[in-house]
Amino acid sequence: MIPISVSLSYYKRKDVQEEILANSKDREVAVKFNEQFSKRPDILRYANDILELAKQGATSFHASEERWRNPLQLEPLLRKHELDNLRLGWDLILDIDCGIFEYSREAADLVIKALKFHGVRSVSCKFSGNKGFHIGVPFEAFPDKTKNDEMKRLFPEAPKKIAFYIKEMIKKELGNRIMELEKNNFNAVIEKTGKKPNEIIYEDAKTRALNAEPFLNIDTLLISSRHLYRMPYSLHEKSGLLSLPLNPEKVLSFEKELAIPKNTAISKYRFLDKEAAQTNEAKQLLMEALDFSIKLEDAKLNIKLKDKREFTAPENALPEELFPPCVKLILNGLEDGRKRALFILINYFASVGWDYDMIENKLKEWNSKNREPLREVYLIGQLRYHKQMQKKILPPNCDNEMYMVGIGVCKPDSFCPKIRNPAQYTTRKAWMMGNKK
């Protein structure tokens, strides 16, 4: 909580008012009154607005990452194309918060170096006011278009992909830096972060290293339309410090004491200084991030394809006593999810060695137990289609939310944690029984 006497004394400063007003141009603004935000949308028209709001108890000022043609036209029910038409552009703002000020400072330095490595010169930085930092790149640094898309329409997809790319780029080096800070004392990191050892320590054949990812928070999930950030020179309710712009080259020498309001003058470094940006200087960064995202999706797809690879089914039909709990529950009959269950059963039975006559008989028996049976012509049609494919494909994995989880039959027993697919449950149990015999 910030007493009104403190906030009013601070926001009376003309230089502070001018800086906050300058940052608010073309942005939606939200005012915070200690714990509560004002009604949105809103804007700042004059420097004196800040003082008047402070008299009413305003403690901090927040602005949108996006720039708008008319922020007052914003409303919750606007569709994406309407937001795209209203949007003038967006700034890249990476919100870095590791929960520990010293760790965040190291992360901020690495992010700045990563951006400059990609040719971005108009990088700006400010202390968030508490435990983190904001790194900014103005919209003017990006190309007008990428392929057939206008850059202003690539929000929030583009900044999300850039944030994720940068996070992946720095996380290993951040782990090394933190270990240097803590003099290779893993226990110190565990104590400060509250993480479990198995969450942040990984070992390979040669080394034992720190995995900084669990506490390296570069805001990727919260980057969304109308997402707000704390404006420069705005107070922070928890710390009482201000969100101070600083020299990005010297972020490692920044200390919190420099952000005490009564000790602070206006910095010569402006956050998101669009006058310092050159068109296309961030093009390489954008292209690398988009390319990284595509490669990541391809890798995920390959993993899924491997999970559903064709395989050799057992020569003999495996018995029902080896069925996993999910299949047994399905065979008791369902109220919902019958078509998804049919897909599971056909692939499962084929994967555990059942021939198509056995499968057809079992499916008909199962269908009769459903609250509303599927039409037999549909059931037989799906079975024939599978037979014509002449491939044995595994049923969906256990953690697939569309199938076992989605239809409410994922009720694991003590053996389930050892496997990830219903067919694997049965074939592995059969193998274990065979070995015992």
C-alpha positions as CSV (number, residue, x, y, z in Angstrom):
1,M,0.0,0.0,0.0
2,I,1.3,3.4,-0.9
3,P,-0.1,6.3,1.3
4,I,-1.8,9.0,-0.7
5,S,0.6,11.6,0.8
6,V,3.6,9.7,-0.8
7,S,2.0,9.2,-4.2
8,L,0.7,12.7,-4.4
9,S,4.0,14.2,-3.4
10,Y,5.7,12.2,-6.2
11,Y,3.2,12.7,-9.0
12,K,3.2,16.5,-8.4
13,R,6.5,16.5,-10.2
14,K,6.1,18.1,-13.6
15,D,9.0,16.1,-15.1
16,V,7.3,12.9,-14.0
17,Q,4.0,13.9,-15.4
18,E,5.5,14.8,-18.8
19,E,7.3,11.4,-19.1
20,I,4.2,9.4,-18.2
21,L,2.1,11.4,-20.7
22,A,4.7,11.0,-23.4
23,N,4.6,7.2,-22.9
24,S,0.8,7.1,-23.1
25,K,0.5,8.4,-26.7
26,D,-1.8,6.1,-28.7
27,R,-2.1,3.6,-25.8
28,E,-4.9,2.4,-23.7
29,V,-4.2,3.5,-20.1
30,A,-5.4,1.9,-16.9
31,V,-4.9,3.6,-13.5
32,K,-4.4,1.5,-10.3
33,F,-5.6,2.7,-6.9
34,N,-3.4,0.5,-4.7
35,E,-5.2,-2.9,-5.3
36,Q,-7.9,-1.9,-7.8
37,F,-7.7,-0.9,-11.4
38,S,-9.9,1.9,-12.9
39,K,-12.5,1.2,-15.5
40,R,-11.2,0.5,-19.0
41,P,-10.6,1.8,-21.6
42,D,-9.1,5.1,-20.6
43,I,-6.4,7.5,-21.9
44,L,-4.3,10.4,-20.6
45,R,-4.9,13.7,-22.4
46,Y,-2.9,16.2,-20.4
47,A,0.0,16.1,-17.9
48,N,-2.3,17.5,-15.2
49,D,-4.6,14.5,-15.5
50,I,-1.9,12.5,-13.6
51,L,-1.9,14.9,-10.7
52,E,-5.7,14.9,-10.6
53,L,-5.8,11.1,-10.5
54,A,-3.2,11.1,-7.8
55,K,-5.4,13.4,-5.7
56,Q,-8.1,10.7,-6.0
57,G,-5.7,8.0,-4.7
58,A,-4.0,6.8,-7.9
59,T,-0.8,4.9,-7.2
60,S,0.4,3.6,-10.6
61,F,-0.2,4.0,-14.3
62,H,-0.3,1.1,-16.8
63,A,-0.4,1.2,-20.6
64,S,-1.1,-1.3,-23.4
65,E,1.7,-2.9,-25.5
66,E,-0.4,-2.1,-28.5
67,R,-0.9,1.3,-30.0
68,W,-4.4,2.2,-31.1
69,R,-6.1,4.5,-33.5
70,N,-8.6,5.4,-30.8
71,P,-8.2,3.5,-27.5
72,L,-11.6,4.7,-26.3
73,Q,-13.2,2.5,-29.0
74,L,-11.9,-0.6,-27.3
75,E,-14.4,-3.0,-25.7
76,P,-14.3,-6.6,-24.6
77,L,-16.6,-7.9,-27.3
78,L,-14.5,-6.7,-30.3
79,R,-13.5,-9.5,-32.7
80,K,-10.0,-10.1,-33.8
81,H,-10.4,-8.4,-37.2
82,E,-11.9,-5.4,-35.5
83,L,-9.0,-5.2,-33.1
84,D,-6.6,-5.6,-36.0
85,N,-8.2,-2.7,-37.9
86,L,-8.1,-0.5,-34.8
87,R,-4.5,-1.3,-34.0
88,L,-1.7,1.0,-35.3
89,G,1.1,-1.3,-34.1
90,W,2.6,-2.9,-31.1
91,D,5.9,-2.8,-29.2
92,L,7.9,-5.8,-28.1
93,I,8.0,-5.7,-24.3
94,L,9.7,-8.6,-22.5
95,D,8.6,-8.8,-18.9
96,I,11.4,-10.6,-17.0
97,D,10.8,-11.7,-13.4
98,C,12.8,-14.7,-11.9
99,G,11.3,-14.0,-8.5
100,I,14.8,-13.0,-7.2
101,F,16.1,-9.5,-8.1
102,E,19.7,-10.6,-8.7
103,Y,18.6,-13.5,-11.0
104,S,16.3,-11.2,-12.9
105,R,19.1,-8.7,-13.4
106,E,21.3,-11.4,-15.0
107,A,18.4,-12.5,-17.2
108,A,17.8,-9.0,-18.3
109,D,21.4,-8.6,-19.3
110,L,21.3,-11.8,-21.3
111,V,18.1,-10.8,-23.1
112,I,19.6,-7.4,-24.1
113,K,22.7,-9.1,-25.4
114,A,20.6,-11.6,-27.3
115,L,18.6,-8.8,-29.0
116,K,21.7,-6.9,-29.9
117,F,23.2,-10.1,-31.3
118,H,20.3,-10.2,-33.8
119,G,21.1,-6.6,-34.9
120,V,18.5,-4.8,-32.8
121,R,20.0,-1.4,-31.7
122,S,17.0,0.4,-30.3
123,V,16.8,-1.8,-27.2
124,S,15.5,-0.1,-24.1
125,C,15.3,-1.3,-20.5
126,K,13.6,-0.3,-17.3
127,F,13.4,-1.6,-13.7
128,S,9.9,-2.9,-13.1
129,G,9.8,-1.4,-9.6
130,N,10.0,-4.7,-7.7
131,K,12.0,-7.8,-8.7
132,G,12.1,-7.7,-12.5
133,F,12.9,-5.7,-15.6
134,H,11.1,-4.7,-18.8
135,I,13.1,-4.9,-22.1
136,G,11.5,-3.0,-25.0
137,V,11.9,-2.8,-28.8
138,P,9.7,-0.2,-30.5
139,F,7.4,-1.2,-33.3
140,E,9.3,1.0,-35.8
141,A,12.2,-1.4,-35.6
142,F,10.2,-4.2,-37.3
143,P,9.4,-4.5,-41.0
144,D,6.1,-3.3,-42.3
145,K,5.2,-6.8,-43.5
146,T,6.3,-10.4,-43.3
147,K,5.3,-12.4,-46.4
148,N,1.6,-11.4,-46.9
149,D,0.9,-10.2,-43.3
150,E,0.9,-6.7,-42.0
151,M,3.1,-6.5,-39.0
152,K,0.4,-4.8,-36.9
153,R,-1.8,-7.8,-37.3
154,L,0.8,-10.2,-35.9
155,F,-0.1,-9.5,-32.3
156,P,0.1,-11.4,-30.0
157,E,1.6,-14.3,-32.1
158,A,4.9,-12.5,-33.1
159,P,5.9,-11.1,-29.7
160,K,5.0,-14.5,-28.1
161,K,7.3,-16.4,-30.5
162,I,10.1,-13.9,-30.0
163,A,9.8,-14.1,-26.2
164,F,9.9,-17.9,-26.3
165,Y,12.8,-17.9,-28.8
166,I,14.8,-15.5,-26.6
167,K,14.0,-17.6,-23.5
168,E,15.2,-20.7,-25.1
169,M,18.4,-18.9,-26.2
170,I,19.4,-17.7,-22.8
171,K,18.2,-20.2,-20.3
172,K,21.4,-22.4,-20.3
173,E,23.8,-19.4,-19.8
174,L,21.5,-18.0,-17.2
175,G,21.8,-21.2,-15.2
176,N,25.6,-20.9,-15.4
177,R,25.5,-17.2,-14.3
178,I,23.3,-18.0,-11.3
179,M,25.6,-20.8,-10.2
180,E,28.5,-18.3,-10.4
181,L,26.5,-15.9,-8.2
182,E,25.8,-18.6,-5.7
183,K,29.4,-20.0,-5.8
184,N,28.1,-23.3,-7.2
185,N,25.8,-23.8,-4.1
186,F,22.7,-25.6,-5.4
187,N,21.1,-25.4,-2.0
188,A,21.2,-21.6,-2.0
189,V,19.2,-21.6,-5.3
190,I,16.8,-24.1,-4.0
191,E,16.2,-22.1,-0.8
192,K,15.8,-18.8,-2.6
193,T,13.5,-20.1,-5.4
194,G,11.5,-22.6,-3.4
195,K,11.9,-25.2,-6.1
196,K,12.5,-28.9,-5.6
197,P,16.0,-30.2,-6.5
198,N,14.6,-32.4,-9.2
199,E,13.0,-29.4,-10.8
200,I,16.1,-27.3,-11.3
201,I,19.0,-29.7,-11.3
202,Y,19.8,-31.8,-14.3
203,E,22.7,-34.2,-14.8
204,D,24.2,-35.7,-17.9
205,A,27.1,-38.0,-18.3
206,K,29.7,-35.3,-17.5
207,T,28.1,-32.4,-15.6
208,R,25.6,-31.4,-13.0
209,A,24.0,-28.2,-14.0
210,L,21.2,-25.7,-13.0
211,N,18.1,-25.7,-15.1
212,A,16.9,-22.0,-14.8
213,E,13.7,-22.6,-16.8
214,P,11.3,-23.2,-13.9
215,F,11.9,-19.8,-12.5
216,L,12.9,-17.9,-15.7
217,N,9.7,-16.0,-16.3
218,I,9.8,-14.1,-19.6
219,D,6.2,-13.3,-20.1
220,T,5.0,-15.5,-23.0
221,L,1.6,-16.7,-21.8
222,L,0.3,-13.3,-20.7
223,I,1.2,-11.5,-23.9
224,S,-2.3,-11.0,-25.3
225,S,-4.5,-8.2,-26.8
226,R,-4.9,-5.3,-24.4
227,H,-2.2,-6.6,-22.1
228,L,-0.7,-3.8,-19.9
229,Y,2.7,-3.0,-18.6
230,R,3.7,-0.6,-15.8
231,M,4.6,2.7,-17.3
232,P,8.0,4.4,-16.8
233,Y,8.2,6.5,-13.7
234,S,5.1,4.8,-12.2
235,L,5.3,3.7,-8.6
236,H,5.1,0.0,-7.6
237,E,2.5,-0.7,-4.8
238,K,4.5,-3.5,-3.1
239,S,8.0,-1.9,-3.1
240,G,7.2,1.8,-3.1
241,L,10.0,2.1,-5.8
242,L,9.5,3.5,-9.3
243,S,9.7,1.9,-12.6
244,L,12.9,3.6,-13.8
245,P,14.4,3.6,-17.3
246,L,18.1,2.8,-17.3
247,N,21.1,2.3,-19.6
248,P,20.7,-1.2,-21.1
249,E,24.4,-1.6,-21.4
250,K,24.8,-1.2,-17.6
251,V,21.8,-3.2,-16.3
252,L,24.2,-5.4,-14.2
253,S,25.3,-2.4,-12.1
254,F,21.7,-1.3,-11.3
255,E,20.7,-1.4,-7.7
256,K,17.2,-0.9,-6.2
257,E,18.3,2.1,-4.2
258,L,18.5,4.0,-7.5
259,A,14.7,3.8,-7.9
260,I,13.8,5.4,-4.6
261,P,11.4,8.2,-5.7
262,K,12.9,11.1,-3.7
263,N,16.4,10.3,-4.9
264,T,15.5,9.9,-8.6
265,A,15.9,12.3,-11.5
266,I,14.6,11.7,-15.0
267,S,16.9,9.3,-16.8
268,K,18.4,10.3,-20.2
269,Y,17.4,6.8,-21.4
270,R,13.8,6.7,-22.6
271,F,11.9,3.5,-22.6
272,L,10.6,2.5,-26.1
273,D,12.2,5.4,-27.9
274,K,10.8,5.1,-31.4
275,E,13.0,8.0,-32.6
276,A,16.0,5.7,-32.0
277,A,14.6,2.9,-34.1
278,Q,15.5,2.1,-37.7
279,T,13.1,0.2,-40.0
280,N,14.0,-3.5,-40.4
281,E,16.6,-3.6,-37.7
282,A,14.6,-6.2,-35.9
283,K,13.8,-8.2,-39.1
284,Q,16.5,-10.8,-38.4
285,L,15.2,-11.3,-34.9
286,L,11.6,-11.8,-36.2
287,M,12.6,-14.2,-38.9
288,E,14.8,-16.3,-36.6
289,A,11.9,-16.5,-34.0
290,L,9.3,-17.4,-36.6
291,D,11.7,-20.1,-38.1
292,F,12.4,-21.4,-34.6
293,S,8.7,-21.7,-33.9
294,I,8.2,-23.7,-37.2
295,K,11.0,-26.1,-36.4
296,L,9.6,-26.6,-32.9
297,E,6.2,-27.5,-34.3
298,D,7.8,-29.8,-36.8
299,A,9.7,-31.5,-34.0
300,K,6.4,-31.9,-32.0
301,L,4.7,-33.4,-35.0
302,N,7.5,-35.9,-35.5
303,I,7.1,-37.0,-31.9
304,K,3.4,-37.5,-32.4
305,L,4.0,-39.5,-35.6
306,K,6.5,-41.7,-33.8
307,D,4.0,-42.2,-31.1
308,K,1.5,-43.4,-33.7
309,R,4.0,-45.3,-35.8
310,E,3.1,-48.6,-37.4
311,F,4.3,-51.5,-35.3
312,T,4.1,-55.3,-35.2
313,A,1.2,-56.6,-33.3
314,P,1.4,-59.8,-31.2
315,E,0.8,-63.0,-33.2
316,N,-1.9,-64.2,-30.8
317,A,-4.8,-62.3,-29.3
318,L,-4.0,-61.1,-25.8
319,P,-6.6,-61.9,-23.2
320,E,-9.1,-59.5,-21.6
321,E,-7.6,-59.9,-18.2
322,L,-4.6,-57.9,-19.5
323,F,-6.8,-55.0,-20.6
324,P,-6.0,-51.6,-19.0
325,P,-8.6,-49.9,-16.7
326,C,-9.6,-47.4,-19.4
327,V,-10.5,-50.1,-22.0
328,K,-12.4,-52.0,-19.3
329,L,-14.4,-48.9,-18.4
330,I,-15.2,-48.3,-22.1
331,L,-16.4,-51.8,-22.5
332,N,-18.9,-51.4,-19.7
333,G,-20.8,-48.9,-21.9
334,L,-20.8,-45.1,-22.2
335,E,-23.2,-42.2,-22.1
336,D,-21.0,-39.8,-24.0
337,G,-17.9,-40.0,-26.3
338,R,-19.0,-43.2,-28.1
339,K,-17.4,-42.3,-31.5
340,R,-14.1,-41.5,-29.8
341,A,-14.3,-44.7,-27.8
342,L,-14.9,-46.6,-31.0
343,F,-11.7,-45.2,-32.5
344,I,-9.8,-46.2,-29.4
345,L,-11.2,-49.7,-29.3
346,I,-10.6,-50.5,-33.0
347,N,-6.9,-49.4,-32.8
348,Y,-6.4,-51.0,-29.4
349,F,-7.8,-54.4,-30.3
350,A,-5.8,-54.5,-33.6
351,S,-2.7,-53.6,-31.6
352,V,-3.0,-56.5,-29.1
353,G,-3.4,-59.2,-31.7
354,W,-7.2,-59.5,-32.2
355,D,-8.4,-60.4,-35.6
356,Y,-11.3,-58.5,-37.3
357,D,-14.0,-61.1,-36.6
358,M,-13.1,-61.0,-32.9
359,I,-13.1,-57.2,-33.0
360,E,-16.5,-57.0,-34.7
361,N,-18.1,-59.3,-32.2
362,K,-16.7,-57.4,-29.2
363,L,-17.7,-54.1,-30.7
364,K,-21.3,-55.2,-31.2
365,E,-21.3,-56.5,-27.6
366,W,-19.9,-53.2,-26.3
367,N,-22.3,-51.1,-28.4
368,S,-25.3,-52.8,-26.9
369,K,-24.2,-51.6,-23.5
370,N,-24.1,-47.9,-24.5
371,R,-26.9,-45.8,-23.3
372,E,-27.6,-44.8,-26.9
373,P,-25.9,-47.4,-29.2
374,L,-24.1,-46.2,-32.3
375,R,-25.8,-47.2,-35.6
376,E,-24.4,-50.6,-36.6
377,V,-23.8,-49.4,-40.2
378,Y,-21.5,-46.7,-38.7
379,L,-19.7,-49.1,-36.5
380,I,-19.1,-51.7,-39.2
381,G,-18.1,-48.9,-41.6
382,Q,-15.4,-47.7,-39.3
383,L,-14.1,-51.2,-38.8
384,R,-13.9,-51.9,-42.5
385,Y,-12.1,-48.6,-43.1
386,H,-9.5,-49.6,-40.6
387,K,-9.1,-53.0,-42.2
388,Q,-8.6,-51.5,-45.7
389,M,-5.8,-49.3,-44.3
390,Q,-3.8,-52.5,-43.7
391,K,-1.8,-50.8,-41.0
392,K,-1.7,-51.4,-37.3
393,I,-1.8,-47.9,-35.6
394,L,-1.5,-47.5,-31.8
395,P,-4.6,-46.0,-30.0
396,P,-4.1,-42.5,-28.7
397,N,-1.7,-42.1,-25.8
398,C,-3.1,-42.0,-22.2
399,D,-2.4,-38.3,-21.7
400,N,-4.3,-37.3,-24.9
401,E,-7.0,-35.0,-23.5
402,M,-9.3,-35.6,-26.5
403,Y,-9.6,-39.3,-25.8
404,M,-9.1,-41.2,-22.5
405,V,-9.1,-38.1,-20.4
406,G,-11.8,-36.4,-22.4
407,I,-14.4,-39.1,-22.2
408,G,-13.7,-39.7,-18.5
409,V,-12.2,-43.2,-18.5
410,C,-8.6,-42.4,-17.5
411,K,-8.6,-44.2,-14.0
412,P,-5.0,-45.4,-13.6
413,D,-4.0,-48.3,-11.5
414,S,-0.6,-49.0,-10.1
415,F,0.8,-50.2,-13.4
416,C,-0.3,-47.3,-15.5
417,P,2.5,-44.9,-14.5
418,K,4.9,-47.3,-16.2
419,I,3.3,-46.9,-19.6
420,R,1.9,-44.2,-21.9
421,N,-0.4,-46.1,-24.2
422,P,-3.2,-48.6,-23.6
423,A,-1.8,-51.1,-26.0
424,Q,1.6,-50.8,-24.3
425,Y,-0.1,-51.6,-21.0
426,T,-1.3,-55.0,-22.3
427,T,1.7,-56.0,-24.4
428,R,4.1,-55.2,-21.5
429,K,2.0,-57.1,-19.0
430,A,1.9,-60.1,-21.4
431,W,5.7,-59.9,-21.8
432,M,6.2,-59.8,-18.0
433,M,3.9,-62.8,-17.6
434,G,5.8,-64.7,-20.3
435,N,9.1,-64.0,-18.6
436,K,7.8,-65.3,-15.3
437,K,6.6,-68.5,-16.9
